[in-house]
Amino acid sequence: MQLRFDSGDTITVTTDTGSVSYAATSNALYRDPSAWYHIVVSVDTTQATAANRLTVYVNGTAITWSSFAVCPQNTNTAWNKSGIVGYVGSYDNTPLRPFNGYMAEII
């Protein structure tokens, strides 16, 4: 899974199954790079309703989506999958794409 602030000042969350990627992009714009954001991402592919399979909260408020594509019900994502390496703070451990910010209390 990848959460990123895009060049259009939106948040995009990409969920990867190992062979297929699904992405959702926020309606809201996040234009203050010096602001502190509390972000919670919840993924539950067992939910029958597609809209309930991915929820992202920014500062306690669920965000709405301008585009929304999520995994089919009961999909096993690549996160915590055997043989898949997960990275926090970089994209596929690529030195050219590190996270440029401060992260605290990653759970």
Buried (B, 14 or more C-beta within 10 A) or exposed (E): BEEEBEEEEBBBBBBBBEEEBBBBBBEBEBEEEEEEEEBEEEBEBEBEEBEEBBBBEBEEEEBEBEEBBBBEEEBEBBEEEEEEEEEEEEEEEEEEEEEEEEEEEEE
